[in-house]
Amino acid sequence: MAQLIFSAITSLDGYIEDAVGNFDWAEPDEEVLRFINELEAPLGTYLYGRRMYETMVFWESAQSLVGLDDSSRAFGEIWRGARKIVYSTSLTTVSSARTQLERVFDPREIQELKAVQERDMAVGGPTLAAHAFRAGLVDECQLFLMPVALGSGKPALSTQARMDLELVGERRFRSGVVFLHYRCSMAHA
């Protein structure tokens, strides 16, 4: 049975983007990106909402960029190799291979998918993740805390569901980034 993992790069005060939607402060350095690649390589499926998909689809053609470092190239290969399911009522098409478009996030379908998948899955983006947390589908939460406080913005974690978490791992990086790995005990609406 596959695990569903929520992973996010956040500010120290818990935001994935600032008050005007910027996330340029969140770019991981080489050391952090190598670690992210280790975490992402075993994944078989990404679940995305529209906005997160539109951000991540960059990796569909990133290998053609001149000057892309090895860790970024490796991340692009991992991303292109995974299955993607995009949940959106506004998109009419997707622009990446191995990608299906769904109109509705159905927790029962995700539970069935988890039951038959051999490789773990990731849910990306706080809005879609909030649905998954409320449905009790998220098994692990992986947060990369960047050494910056934004004061306001889009929260990484839902404020509409209680999440009981058990710390199972942590790592510090030279850049000041801290990785926190939690097991999700339960979610409450």
OpenMM code with the backbone's topology and positions (N, CA, C; nanometers):
from openmm import Vec3, app, unit

residues = "MET ALA GLN LEU ILE PHE SER ALA ILE THR SER LEU ASP GLY TYR ILE GLU ASP ALA VAL GLY ASN PHE ASP TRP ALA GLU PRO ASP GLU GLU VAL LEU ARG PHE ILE ASN GLU LEU GLU ALA PRO LEU GLY THR TYR LEU TYR GLY ARG ARG MET TYR GLU THR MET VAL PHE TRP GLU SER ALA GLN SER LEU VAL GLY LEU ASP ASP SER SER ARG ALA PHE GLY GLU ILE TRP ARG GLY ALA ARG LYS ILE VAL TYR SER THR SER LEU THR THR VAL SER SER ALA ARG THR GLN LEU GLU ARG VAL PHE ASP PRO ARG GLU ILE GLN GLU LEU LYS ALA VAL GLN GLU ARG ASP MET ALA VAL GLY GLY PRO THR LEU ALA ALA HIS ALA PHE ARG ALA GLY LEU VAL ASP GLU CYS GLN LEU PHE LEU MET PRO VAL ALA LEU GLY SER GLY LYS PRO ALA LEU SER THR GLN ALA ARG MET ASP LEU GLU LEU VAL GLY GLU ARG ARG PHE ARG SER GLY VAL VAL PHE LEU HIS TYR ARG CYS SER MET ALA HIS ALA".split()
positions = [
    Vec3(0.0844, -0.1189, 0.0000),
    Vec3(0.0000, 0.0000, 0.0000),
    Vec3(0.0883, 0.1243, 0.0000),
    Vec3(0.0525, 0.2187, -0.0821),
    Vec3(0.1284, 0.3430, -0.0945),
    Vec3(0.0941, 0.4392, 0.0183),
    Vec3(0.1920, 0.5207, 0.0539),
    Vec3(0.1727, 0.6292, 0.1498),
    Vec3(0.1453, 0.7572, 0.0704),
    Vec3(0.0636, 0.8456, 0.1258),
    Vec3(0.0426, 0.9772, 0.0662),
    Vec3(0.1210, 1.0779, 0.1493),
    Vec3(0.2098, 1.1519, 0.0822),
    Vec3(0.3037, 1.2416, 0.1489),
    Vec3(0.2772, 1.3856, 0.1049),
    Vec3(0.2650, 1.4748, 0.2022),
    Vec3(0.2596, 1.6172, 0.1734),
    Vec3(0.3974, 1.6738, 0.2006),
    Vec3(0.4536, 1.7419, 0.1028),
    Vec3(0.5856, 1.8016, 0.1161),
    Vec3(0.5775, 1.9463, 0.0710),
    Vec3(0.6423, 2.0350, 0.1466),
    Vec3(0.6382, 2.1766, 0.1104),
    Vec3(0.7642, 2.2473, 0.1582),
    Vec3(0.8035, 2.3469, 0.0822),
    Vec3(0.9074, 2.4407, 0.1231),
    Vec3(0.8334, 2.5607, 0.1806),
    Vec3(0.8617, 2.5927, 0.3081),
    Vec3(0.7878, 2.6994, 0.3742),
    Vec3(0.8831, 2.8003, 0.4381),
    Vec3(0.8279, 2.9174, 0.4632),
    Vec3(0.9007, 3.0144, 0.5449),
    Vec3(0.8974, 2.9654, 0.6894),
    Vec3(0.9800, 3.0212, 0.7730),
    Vec3(0.9834, 2.9819, 0.9129),
    Vec3(0.8471, 3.0022, 0.9796),
    Vec3(0.7723, 3.1037, 0.9334),
    Vec3(0.6408, 3.1275, 0.9904),
    Vec3(0.5287, 3.0574, 0.9138),
    Vec3(0.5641, 2.9612, 0.8283),
    Vec3(0.4655, 2.8684, 0.7740),
    Vec3(0.3969, 2.9039, 0.6433),
    Vec3(0.4579, 2.9901, 0.5619),
    Vec3(0.3953, 3.0288, 0.4350),
    Vec3(0.4720, 2.9715, 0.3168),
    Vec3(0.3972, 2.9334, 0.2113),
    Vec3(0.4623, 2.8835, 0.0894),
    Vec3(0.4847, 2.9937, -0.0130),
    Vec3(0.4182, 3.1051, 0.0066),
    Vec3(0.4411, 3.2235, -0.0772),
    Vec3(0.4082, 3.3463, 0.0051),
    Vec3(0.4625, 3.4601, -0.0364),
    Vec3(0.4394, 3.5823, 0.0413),
    Vec3(0.3034, 3.6427, 0.0075),
    Vec3(0.2744, 3.7581, 0.0639),
    Vec3(0.1427, 3.8210, 0.0513),
    Vec3(0.1053, 3.8561, -0.0925),
    Vec3(0.2039, 3.8714, -0.1818),
    Vec3(0.1736, 3.9029, -0.3222),
    Vec3(0.1964, 3.7823, -0.4141),
    Vec3(0.2166, 3.6651, -0.3562),
    Vec3(0.2275, 3.5434, -0.4361),
    Vec3(0.3679, 3.5036, -0.4772),
    Vec3(0.4705, 3.5730, -0.4288),
    Vec3(0.6080, 3.5390, -0.4660),
    Vec3(0.6619, 3.4254, -0.3794),
    Vec3(0.7443, 3.3433, -0.4411),
    Vec3(0.8119, 3.2368, -0.3672),
    Vec3(0.9576, 3.2248, -0.4106),
    Vec3(1.0148, 3.3358, -0.4588),
    Vec3(1.1551, 3.3363, -0.5024),
    Vec3(1.2518, 3.3094, -0.3870),
    Vec3(1.2104, 3.3330, -0.2658),
    Vec3(1.2900, 3.3065, -0.1458),
    Vec3(1.3011, 3.1564, -0.1166),
    Vec3(1.2209, 3.0738, -0.1844),
    Vec3(1.2098, 2.9308, -0.1535),
    Vec3(1.2976, 2.8415, -0.2403),
    Vec3(1.3772, 2.8989, -0.3283),
    Vec3(1.4583, 2.8143, -0.4160),
    Vec3(1.5646, 2.7406, -0.3345),
    Vec3(1.5611, 2.6068, -0.3406),
    Vec3(1.6594, 2.5309, -0.2619),
    Vec3(1.7987, 2.5388, -0.3234),
    Vec3(1.9010, 2.5381, -0.2383),
    Vec3(2.0376, 2.5347, -0.2887),
    Vec3(2.0719, 2.3908, -0.3296),
    Vec3(2.1926, 2.3708, -0.3792),
    Vec3(2.2365, 2.2408, -0.4310),
    Vec3(2.2245, 2.1300, -0.3260),
    Vec3(2.2664, 2.1564, -0.2030),
    Vec3(2.2614, 2.0542, -0.0979),
    Vec3(2.1171, 2.0134, -0.0680),
    Vec3(2.0289, 2.1104, -0.0535),
    Vec3(1.8884, 2.0821, -0.0235),
    Vec3(1.8230, 2.0114, -0.1416),
    Vec3(1.8514, 2.0556, -0.2639),
    Vec3(1.7904, 1.9938, -0.3812),
    Vec3(1.8340, 1.8479, -0.3975),
    Vec3(1.9591, 1.8172, -0.3674),
    Vec3(2.0031, 1.6764, -0.3718),
    Vec3(1.9211, 1.5920, -0.2741),
    Vec3(1.8966, 1.6459, -0.1549),
    Vec3(1.8170, 1.5749, -0.0551),
    Vec3(1.6724, 1.5603, -0.1016),
    Vec3(1.6166, 1.6659, -0.1587),
    Vec3(1.4807, 1.6592, -0.2135),
    Vec3(1.4734, 1.5488, -0.3193),
    Vec3(1.5738, 1.5406, -0.4054),
    Vec3(1.5756, 1.4367, -0.5081),
    Vec3(1.5734, 1.2966, -0.4463),
    Vec3(1.6458, 1.2783, -0.3360),
    Vec3(1.6443, 1.1482, -0.2673),
    Vec3(1.5038, 1.1151, -0.2173),
    Vec3(1.4323, 1.2160, -0.1681),
    Vec3(1.2966, 1.1941, -0.1192),
    Vec3(1.1975, 1.1706, -0.2332),
    Vec3(1.2171, 1.2405, -0.3438),
    Vec3(1.1219, 1.2352, -0.4544),
    Vec3(1.1401, 1.1126, -0.5443),
    Vec3(1.2616, 1.0609, -0.5542),
    Vec3(1.2899, 0.9509, -0.6474),
    Vec3(1.1983, 0.8303, -0.6304),
    Vec3(1.1629, 0.7897, -0.5087),
    Vec3(1.0769, 0.6720, -0.4947),
    Vec3(0.9284, 0.6962, -0.5273),
    Vec3(0.8877, 0.8219, -0.5455),
    Vec3(0.7462, 0.8518, -0.5682),
    Vec3(0.7016, 0.8070, -0.7064),
    Vec3(0.5780, 0.7608, -0.7133),
    Vec3(0.5225, 0.7186, -0.8410),
    Vec3(0.4179, 0.8125, -0.8965),
    Vec3(0.3513, 0.8896, -0.8087),
    Vec3(0.2397, 0.9745, -0.8509),
    Vec3(0.2409, 1.1047, -0.7727),
    Vec3(0.2149, 1.2150, -0.8453),
    Vec3(0.1955, 1.3460, -0.7833),
    Vec3(0.0490, 1.3862, -0.8005),
    Vec3(-0.0135, 1.4333, -0.6942),
    Vec3(-0.1480, 1.4897, -0.7000),
    Vec3(-0.1337, 1.6407, -0.6873),
    Vec3(-0.1875, 1.7143, -0.7838),
    Vec3(-0.1736, 1.8595, -0.7860),
    Vec3(-0.3076, 1.9280, -0.8061),
    Vec3(-0.3204, 2.0465, -0.7472),
    Vec3(-0.4237, 2.1401, -0.7866),
    Vec3(-0.3704, 2.2200, -0.9054),
    Vec3(-0.4550, 2.3030, -0.9633),
    Vec3(-0.4172, 2.3777, -1.0836),
    Vec3(-0.2947, 2.4652, -1.0628),
    Vec3(-0.2930, 2.5454, -0.9578),
    Vec3(-0.1814, 2.6394, -0.9398),
    Vec3(-0.0488, 2.5679, -0.9195),
    Vec3(-0.0477, 2.4620, -0.8390),
    Vec3(0.0774, 2.3891, -0.8171),
    Vec3(0.1211, 2.3212, -0.9470),
    Vec3(0.0264, 2.2665, -1.0223),
    Vec3(0.0618, 2.2052, -1.1497),
    Vec3(0.1228, 2.3088, -1.2438),
    Vec3(0.0617, 2.4258, -1.2518),
    Vec3(0.1137, 2.5303, -1.3407),
    Vec3(0.2539, 2.5734, -1.3005),
    Vec3(0.2861, 2.5667, -1.1730),
    Vec3(0.4215, 2.5962, -1.1268),
    Vec3(0.5170, 2.4833, -1.1632),
    Vec3(0.4754, 2.3604, -1.1405),
    Vec3(0.5632, 2.2448, -1.1579),
    Vec3(0.5819, 2.2022, -1.3031),
    Vec3(0.4895, 2.2365, -1.3915),
    Vec3(0.4997, 2.1930, -1.5311),
    Vec3(0.6250, 2.2498, -1.5987),
    Vec3(0.6873, 2.3488, -1.5386),
    Vec3(0.8175, 2.3996, -1.5835),
    Vec3(0.9146, 2.2842, -1.6075),
    Vec3(0.9082, 2.1804, -1.5222),
    Vec3(1.0036, 2.0692, -1.5281),
    Vec3(0.9822, 1.9786, -1.6487),
    Vec3(0.8721, 1.9961, -1.7194),
    Vec3(0.8482, 1.9143, -1.8388),
    Vec3(0.9534, 1.9415, -1.9463),
    Vec3(0.9990, 2.0671, -1.9558),
    Vec3(1.0962, 2.1023, -2.0595),
    Vec3(1.2236, 2.1656, -2.0045),
    Vec3(1.2415, 2.1629, -1.8742),
    Vec3(1.3559, 2.2306, -1.8122),
    Vec3(1.4900, 2.1742, -1.8573),
    Vec3(1.4946, 2.0475, -1.8991),
    Vec3(1.6222, 1.9869, -1.9391),
    Vec3(1.6854, 2.0582, -2.0581),
    Vec3(1.6083, 2.1354, -2.1328),
    Vec3(1.6620, 2.2070, -2.2487),
    Vec3(1.7297, 2.3395, -2.2111),
    Vec3(1.7192, 2.3798, -2.0856),
    Vec3(1.7791, 2.5059, -2.0430),
    Vec3(1.9306, 2.4943, -2.0333),
    Vec3(1.9991, 2.5938, -2.0832),
    Vec3(2.1446, 2.5981, -2.0738),
    Vec3(2.1832, 2.6359, -1.9312),
    Vec3(2.2840, 2.5704, -1.8783),
    Vec3(2.3352, 2.6045, -1.7467),
    Vec3(2.2596, 2.5421, -1.6302),
    Vec3(2.1664, 2.4523, -1.6581),
    Vec3(2.0941, 2.3854, -1.5513),
    Vec3(2.1893, 2.2911, -1.4785),
    Vec3(2.1954, 2.2997, -1.3459),
    Vec3(2.2891, 2.2153, -1.2698),
    Vec3(2.2398, 2.0698, -1.2653),
    Vec3(2.3278, 1.9805, -1.2252),
    Vec3(2.2981, 1.8374, -1.2252),
    Vec3(2.1810, 1.8015, -1.1349),
    Vec3(2.1717, 1.8623, -1.0186),
    Vec3(2.0614, 1.8316, -0.9271),
    Vec3(1.9275, 1.8762, -0.9847),
    Vec3(1.9255, 1.9890, -1.0519),
    Vec3(1.8026, 2.0358, -1.1162),
    Vec3(1.7648, 1.9443, -1.2315),
    Vec3(1.8632, 1.9015, -1.3101),
    Vec3(1.8354, 1.8057, -1.4176),
    Vec3(1.7777, 1.6763, -1.3610),
    Vec3(1.8365, 1.6288, -1.2509),
    Vec3(1.7888, 1.5055, -1.1880),
    Vec3(1.6452, 1.5227, -1.1384),
    Vec3(1.6147, 1.6395, -1.0795),
    Vec3(1.4782, 1.6625, -1.0337),
    Vec3(1.3812, 1.6587, -1.1517),
    Vec3(1.4187, 1.7225, -1.2620),
    Vec3(1.3340, 1.7211, -1.3811),
    Vec3(1.3078, 1.5796, -1.4308),
    Vec3(1.4092, 1.4961, -1.4282),
    Vec3(1.3916, 1.3563, -1.4712),
    Vec3(1.2953, 1.2826, -1.3785),
    Vec3(1.3090, 1.3048, -1.2495),
    Vec3(1.2189, 1.2421, -1.1524),
    Vec3(1.0758, 1.2880, -1.1790),
    Vec3(1.0579, 1.4178, -1.1977),
    Vec3(0.9242, 1.4740, -1.2183),
    Vec3(0.8611, 1.4212, -1.3468),
    Vec3(0.9378, 1.4197, -1.4540),
    Vec3(0.8829, 1.3718, -1.5812),
    Vec3(0.8498, 1.2226, -1.5762),
    Vec3(0.9229, 1.1461, -1.4949),
    Vec3(0.8997, 1.0026, -1.4862),
    Vec3(0.7794, 0.9629, -1.4033),
    Vec3(0.7293, 1.0531, -1.3219),
    Vec3(0.6162, 1.0227, -1.2342),
    Vec3(0.4839, 1.0497, -1.3054),
    Vec3(0.3823, 0.9807, -1.2595),
    Vec3(0.2458, 1.0060, -1.3043),
    Vec3(0.1970, 1.1313, -1.2323),
    Vec3(0.1199, 1.2150, -1.3026),
    Vec3(0.0628, 1.3346, -1.2426),
    Vec3(-0.0889, 1.3316, -1.2595),
    Vec3(-0.1597, 1.3634, -1.1519),
    Vec3(-0.3049, 1.3804, -1.1582),
    Vec3(-0.3334, 1.5229, -1.1144),
    Vec3(-0.3966, 1.5997, -1.2021),
    Vec3(-0.4251, 1.7403, -1.1772),
    Vec3(-0.5752, 1.7565, -1.1543),
    Vec3(-0.6101, 1.8202, -1.0432),
    Vec3(-0.7505, 1.8444, -1.0088),
    Vec3(-0.7815, 1.9900, -1.0364),
    Vec3(-0.8692, 2.0127, -1.1342),
    Vec3(-0.9012, 2.1502, -1.1724),
    Vec3(-1.0357, 2.1551, -1.2427),
    Vec3(-1.1123, 2.2570, -1.2104),
    Vec3(-1.2366, 2.2796, -1.2829),
    Vec3(-1.2175, 2.3817, -1.3942),
    Vec3(-1.1024, 2.4492, -1.3968),
    Vec3(-1.0810, 2.5532, -1.4970),
    Vec3(-0.9884, 2.5109, -1.6110),
    Vec3(-0.8971, 2.4180, -1.5875),
    Vec3(-0.8095, 2.3721, -1.6958),
    Vec3(-0.8894, 2.2882, -1.7958),
    Vec3(-0.8582, 2.3043, -1.9224),
    Vec3(-0.9228, 2.2209, -2.0242),
    Vec3(-0.8271, 2.1163, -2.0796),
    Vec3(-0.6979, 2.1380, -2.0584),
    Vec3(-0.5971, 2.0443, -2.1053),
    Vec3(-0.4732, 2.0553, -2.0171),
    Vec3(-0.3884, 1.9550, -2.0242),
    Vec3(-0.2611, 1.9581, -1.9526),
    Vec3(-0.1492, 1.9578, -2.0559),
    Vec3(-0.0324, 2.0076, -2.0165),
    Vec3(0.0775, 2.0227, -2.1129),
    Vec3(0.1993, 1.9406, -2.0754),
    Vec3(0.1767, 1.8285, -2.0084),
    Vec3(0.2882, 1.7406, -1.9731),
    Vec3(0.2473, 1.5960, -1.9968),
    Vec3(0.3470, 1.5138, -2.0225),
    Vec3(0.3240, 1.3706, -2.0434),
    Vec3(0.2881, 1.3054, -1.9096),
    Vec3(0.2308, 1.1882, -1.9177),
    Vec3(0.1976, 1.1075, -1.7987),
    Vec3(0.1085, 1.1848, -1.7013),
    Vec3(0.0173, 1.2668, -1.7563),
    Vec3(-0.0666, 1.3545, -1.6744),
    Vec3(-0.2122, 1.3364, -1.7112),
    Vec3(-0.2959, 1.3191, -1.6094),
    Vec3(-0.4398, 1.3140, -1.6326),
    Vec3(-0.5068, 1.4277, -1.5584),
    Vec3(-0.6152, 1.4755, -1.6154),
    Vec3(-0.6911, 1.5870, -1.5601),
    Vec3(-0.8196, 1.5327, -1.4996),
    Vec3(-0.8460, 1.5701, -1.3751),
    Vec3(-0.9687, 1.5319, -1.3056),
    Vec3(-1.0396, 1.6577, -1.2602),
    Vec3(-1.1712, 1.6546, -1.2617),
    Vec3(-1.2497, 1.7714, -1.2209),
    Vec3(-1.2733, 1.7761, -1.0704),
    Vec3(-1.2829, 1.6595, -1.0057),
    Vec3(-1.3213, 1.6536, -0.8653),
    Vec3(-1.2220, 1.5678, -0.7881),
    Vec3(-1.1818, 1.6154, -0.6711),
    Vec3(-1.0978, 1.5380, -0.5799),
    Vec3(-1.1903, 1.4497, -0.4974),
    Vec3(-1.1851, 1.3198, -0.5218),
    Vec3(-1.2700, 1.2244, -0.4516),
    Vec3(-1.1840, 1.1433, -0.3556),
    Vec3(-1.1997, 1.1639, -0.2257),
    Vec3(-1.1178, 1.0913, -0.1286),
    Vec3(-1.1252, 0.9393, -0.1431),
    Vec3(-1.2402, 0.8864, -0.1794),
    Vec3(-1.2528, 0.7404, -0.1972),
    Vec3(-1.1625, 0.6915, -0.3093),
    Vec3(-1.1551, 0.7672, -0.4176),
    Vec3(-1.0679, 0.7286, -0.5286),
    Vec3(-0.9209, 0.7318, -0.4876),
    Vec3(-0.8831, 0.8290, -0.4063),
    Vec3(-0.7443, 0.8371, -0.3601),
    Vec3(-0.7133, 0.7203, -0.2674),
    Vec3(-0.8070, 0.6869, -0.1794),
    Vec3(-0.7867, 0.5720, -0.0909),
    Vec3(-0.7705, 0.4443, -0.1721),
    Vec3(-0.8507, 0.4272, -0.2767),
    Vec3(-0.8385, 0.3098, -0.3636),
    Vec3(-0.7050, 0.3106, -0.4373),
    Vec3(-0.6620, 0.4273, -0.4820),
    Vec3(-0.5334, 0.4402, -0.5504),
    Vec3(-0.4186, 0.4043, -0.4562),
    Vec3(-0.4256, 0.4523, -0.3322),
    Vec3(-0.3229, 0.4184, -0.2336),
    Vec3(-0.3166, 0.2671, -0.2118),
    Vec3(-0.4302, 0.2020, -0.2144),
    Vec3(-0.4371, 0.0582, -0.1871),
    Vec3(-0.3706, -0.0258, -0.2964),
    Vec3(-0.3683, 0.0244, -0.4190),
    Vec3(-0.3146, -0.0564, -0.5300),
    Vec3(-0.1772, -0.0106, -0.5779),
    Vec3(-0.1357, 0.1089, -0.5405),
    Vec3(-0.0065, 0.1601, -0.5855),
    Vec3(0.1075, 0.0933, -0.5084),
    Vec3(0.2138, 0.0626, -0.5783),
    Vec3(0.3328, 0.0080, -0.5135),
    Vec3(0.4265, 0.1191, -0.4671),
    Vec3(0.4243, 0.2315, -0.5374),
    Vec3(0.5118, 0.3436, -0.5027),
    Vec3(0.4319, 0.4517, -0.4325),
    Vec3(0.4970, 0.5209, -0.3383),
    Vec3(0.4310, 0.6273, -0.2644),
    Vec3(0.3873, 0.7397, -0.3567),
    Vec3(0.2948, 0.8206, -0.3055),
    Vec3(0.2370, 0.9315, -0.3796),
    Vec3(0.2593, 1.0605, -0.3005),
    Vec3(0.2568, 1.1727, -0.3705),
    Vec3(0.2712, 1.3029, -0.3058),
    Vec3(0.1533, 1.3910, -0.3420),
    Vec3(0.1083, 1.4701, -0.2468),
    Vec3(0.0071, 1.5707, -0.2742),
    Vec3(0.0767, 1.7048, -0.2632),
    Vec3(0.0638, 1.7870, -0.3668),
    Vec3(0.1326, 1.9151, -0.3723),
    Vec3(0.0361, 2.0312, -0.3732),
    Vec3(0.0697, 2.1334, -0.2981),
    Vec3(-0.0128, 2.2532, -0.2915),
    Vec3(-0.1025, 2.2500, -0.1691),
    Vec3(-0.1107, 2.3606, -0.0973),
    Vec3(-0.1846, 2.3618, 0.0284),
    Vec3(-0.3355, 2.3448, 0.0145),
    Vec3(-0.3930, 2.3916, -0.0946),
    Vec3(-0.5384, 2.3809, -0.1088),
    Vec3(-0.5801, 2.2366, -0.1291),
    Vec3(-0.5157, 2.1677, -0.2222),
    Vec3(-0.5477, 2.0268, -0.2440),
    Vec3(-0.5082, 1.9443, -0.1222),
    Vec3(-0.3942, 1.9744, -0.0630),
    Vec3(-0.3507, 1.9008, 0.0562),
    Vec3(-0.4510, 1.9161, 0.1695),
    Vec3(-0.5129, 2.0333, 0.1830),
    Vec3(-0.6127, 2.0533, 0.2881),
    Vec3(-0.7274, 1.9545, 0.2732),
    Vec3(-0.7718, 1.9305, 0.1500),
    Vec3(-0.8772, 1.8306, 0.1263),
    Vec3(-0.8297, 1.6916, 0.1695),
    Vec3(-0.7063, 1.6589, 0.1336),
    Vec3(-0.6502, 1.5281, 0.1679),
    Vec3(-0.6316, 1.5137, 0.3186),
    Vec3(-0.5855, 1.6186, 0.3862),
    Vec3(-0.5712, 1.6144, 0.5321),
    Vec3(-0.7073, 1.5953, 0.5990),
    Vec3(-0.8086, 1.6736, 0.5554),
    Vec3(-0.9421, 1.6630, 0.6154),
    Vec3(-1.0011, 1.5240, 0.5967),
    Vec3(-0.9686, 1.4583, 0.4850),
    Vec3(-1.0201, 1.3240, 0.4577),
    Vec3(-0.9384, 1.2157, 0.5277),
    Vec3(-0.8319, 1.2542, 0.5981),
    Vec3(-0.7488, 1.1571, 0.6683),
    Vec3(-0.6620, 1.0731, 0.5770),
    Vec3(-0.6283, 1.1264, 0.4591),
    Vec3(-0.5528, 1.0510, 0.3595),
    Vec3(-0.4015, 1.0680, 0.3699),
    Vec3(-0.3554, 1.1754, 0.4326),
    Vec3(-0.2124, 1.2063, 0.4356),
    Vec3(-0.1445, 1.1255, 0.5458),
    Vec3(-0.0415, 1.0510, 0.5056),
    Vec3(0.0312, 0.9655, 0.5991),
    Vec3(0.1553, 1.0321, 0.6551),
    Vec3(0.2187, 1.1186, 0.5752),
    Vec3(0.3422, 1.1850, 0.6168),
    Vec3(0.3396, 1.3303, 0.5733),
    Vec3(0.4090, 1.4120, 0.6507),
    Vec3(0.4226, 1.5544, 0.6206),
    Vec3(0.5716, 1.5872, 0.6257),
    Vec3(0.6237, 1.6415, 0.5158),
    Vec3(0.7651, 1.6767, 0.5065),
    Vec3(0.7750, 1.8266, 0.4800),
    Vec3(0.8353, 1.8979, 0.5742),
    Vec3(0.8457, 2.0428, 0.5616),
    Vec3(0.9913, 2.0851, 0.5577),
    Vec3(1.0225, 2.1716, 0.4618),
    Vec3(1.1535, 2.2349, 0.4531),
    Vec3(1.1348, 2.3786, 0.4995),
    Vec3(1.1859, 2.4105, 0.6183),
    Vec3(1.1727, 2.5453, 0.6733),
    Vec3(1.2902, 2.6301, 0.6277),
    Vec3(1.2598, 2.7331, 0.5499),
    Vec3(1.3619, 2.8242, 0.5001),
    Vec3(1.3901, 2.9304, 0.6068),
    Vec3(1.5127, 2.9810, 0.6135),
    Vec3(1.5468, 3.0800, 0.7150),
    Vec3(1.4990, 3.2200, 0.6759),
    Vec3(1.3680, 3.2340, 0.6631),
    Vec3(1.3063, 3.3621, 0.6305),
    Vec3(1.1669, 3.3637, 0.6943),
    Vec3(1.1265, 3.4789, 0.7462),
    Vec3(0.9908, 3.4978, 0.7979),
    Vec3(0.9215, 3.5996, 0.7078),
    Vec3(0.8009, 3.5683, 0.6634),
    Vec3(0.7309, 3.6530, 0.5678),
    Vec3(0.6252, 3.7429, 0.6313),
    Vec3(0.5715, 3.7038, 0.7450),
    Vec3(0.4705, 3.7851, 0.8111),
    Vec3(0.3289, 3.7555, 0.7662),
    Vec3(0.3118, 3.7226, 0.6398),
    Vec3(0.1804, 3.6858, 0.5869),
    Vec3(0.2006, 3.6202, 0.4513),
    Vec3(0.0946, 3.5635, 0.4004),
    Vec3(0.1000, 3.4958, 0.2715),
    Vec3(0.0054, 3.3777, 0.2694),
    Vec3(0.0373, 3.2788, 0.1850),
    Vec3(-0.0445, 3.1585, 0.1754),
    Vec3(0.0125, 3.0532, 0.2691),
    Vec3(-0.0682, 3.0080, 0.3676),
    Vec3(-0.0188, 2.9076, 0.4620),
    Vec3(0.0098, 2.7737, 0.3933),
    Vec3(0.1150, 2.7077, 0.4391),
    Vec3(0.1498, 2.5756, 0.3855),
    Vec3(0.0529, 2.4695, 0.4335),
    Vec3(0.0056, 2.4840, 0.5555),
    Vec3(-0.0842, 2.3852, 0.6143),
    Vec3(-0.2221, 2.4445, 0.6346),
    Vec3(-0.3221, 2.3607, 0.6216),
    Vec3(-0.4600, 2.4021, 0.6383),
    Vec3(-0.4843, 2.4554, 0.7783),
    Vec3(-0.5607, 2.5615, 0.7866),
    Vec3(-0.6012, 2.6134, 0.9162),
    Vec3(-0.7416, 2.5647, 0.9499),
    Vec3(-0.7969, 2.4763, 0.8658),
    Vec3(-0.9335, 2.4278, 0.8870),
    Vec3(-0.9387, 2.2831, 0.9335),
    Vec3(-0.8251, 2.2257, 0.9601),
    Vec3(-0.8234, 2.0868, 1.0066),
    Vec3(-0.7147, 2.0712, 1.1123),
    Vec3(-0.7473, 1.9987, 1.2166),
    Vec3(-0.6461, 1.9664, 1.3165),
    Vec3(-0.5654, 1.8487, 1.2648),
    Vec3(-0.4349, 1.8575, 1.2828),
    Vec3(-0.3465, 1.7497, 1.2407),
    Vec3(-0.2572, 1.7120, 1.3573),
    Vec3(-0.2654, 1.5879, 1.3998),
    Vec3(-0.1775, 1.5383, 1.5048),
    Vec3(-0.0579, 1.4745, 1.4365),
    Vec3(0.0608, 1.5247, 1.4681),
    Vec3(0.1819, 1.4834, 1.3981),
    Vec3(0.2843, 1.4275, 1.4962),
    Vec3(0.3580, 1.3271, 1.4506),
    Vec3(0.4664, 1.2688, 1.5292),
    Vec3(0.5962, 1.2904, 1.4532),
    Vec3(0.6915, 1.3595, 1.5148),
    Vec3(0.8200, 1.3852, 1.4514),
    Vec3(0.8963, 1.2534, 1.4388),
    Vec3(0.9353, 1.2190, 1.3148),
    Vec3(1.0100, 1.0944, 1.2928),
    Vec3(1.1484, 1.1192, 1.2340),
    Vec3(1.1777, 1.2440, 1.1978),
    Vec3(1.3094, 1.2746, 1.1447),
    Vec3(1.3290, 1.4230, 1.1253),
    Vec3(1.4557, 1.4630, 1.1230),
    Vec3(1.4899, 1.6030, 1.0992),
    Vec3(1.6312, 1.6089, 1.0434),
    Vec3(1.6586, 1.7184, 0.9746),
    Vec3(1.7926, 1.7390, 0.9196),
    Vec3(1.8164, 1.8881, 0.9034),
    Vec3(1.9373, 1.9289, 0.9340),
    Vec3(1.9767, 2.0689, 0.9168),
    Vec3(2.0750, 2.0784, 0.8016),
    Vec3(2.0658, 2.1880, 0.7267),
    Vec3(2.1531, 2.2105, 0.6122),
    Vec3(2.2397, 2.3330, 0.6376),
    Vec3(2.3534, 2.3400, 0.5692),
    Vec3(2.4471, 2.4517, 0.5862),
    Vec3(2.3824, 2.5872, 0.5619),
    Vec3(2.2842, 2.5924, 0.4732),
    Vec3(2.2190, 2.7185, 0.4381),
    Vec3(2.1241, 2.7694, 0.5460),
    Vec3(2.1005, 2.6889, 0.6497),
    Vec3(2.0058, 2.7270, 0.7538),
    Vec3(1.8691, 2.6645, 0.7360),
    Vec3(1.8481, 2.5925, 0.6260),
    Vec3(1.7224, 2.5215, 0.6034),
    Vec3(1.7154, 2.4048, 0.7017),
    Vec3(1.5946, 2.3818, 0.7543),
    Vec3(1.5701, 2.2687, 0.8433),
    Vec3(1.4587, 2.1840, 0.7821),
    Vec3(1.4847, 2.0538, 0.7716),
    Vec3(1.3861, 1.9580, 0.7215),
    Vec3(1.3214, 1.8888, 0.8395),
    Vec3(1.1890, 1.8861, 0.8418),
    Vec3(1.1131, 1.8176, 0.9463),
    Vec3(1.0240, 1.7126, 0.8815),
    Vec3(1.0330, 1.5901, 0.9306),
    Vec3(0.9557, 1.4788, 0.8761),
    Vec3(0.8613, 1.4285, 0.9836),
    Vec3(0.7314, 1.4333, 0.9552),
    Vec3(0.6285, 1.3925, 1.0515),
    Vec3(0.5460, 1.2775, 0.9969),
    Vec3(0.5011, 1.1933, 1.0869),
    Vec3(0.3988, 1.0933, 1.0561),
    Vec3(0.2677, 1.1545, 1.1029),
    Vec3(0.1658, 1.1435, 1.0212),
    Vec3(0.0339, 1.1979, 1.0560),
    Vec3(-0.0455, 1.0919, 1.1304),
    Vec3(-0.0847, 1.1231, 1.2517),
    Vec3(-0.1620, 1.0297, 1.3336),
    Vec3(-0.3080, 1.0286, 1.2904),
    Vec3(-0.3630, 1.1462, 1.2731),
    Vec3(-0.5020, 1.1578, 1.2332),
    Vec3(-0.5276, 1.3003, 1.1911),
    Vec3(-0.6379, 1.3172, 1.1186),
    Vec3(-0.6802, 1.4509, 1.0789),
    Vec3(-0.8245, 1.4698, 1.1239),
    Vec3(-0.8566, 1.5906, 1.1665),
    Vec3(-0.9916, 1.6218, 1.2123),
    Vec3(-1.0401, 1.7438, 1.1370),
    Vec3(-1.1638, 1.7379, 1.0951),
    Vec3(-1.2240, 1.8531, 1.0259),
    Vec3(-1.2577, 1.9628, 1.1244),
] * unit.nanometer
topology = app.Topology()
chain = topology.addChain("A")
for resn in residues:
    res = topology.addResidue(resn, chain)
    for name in ("N", "CA", "C"):
        topology.addAtom(name, app.Element.getBySymbol(name[0]), res)
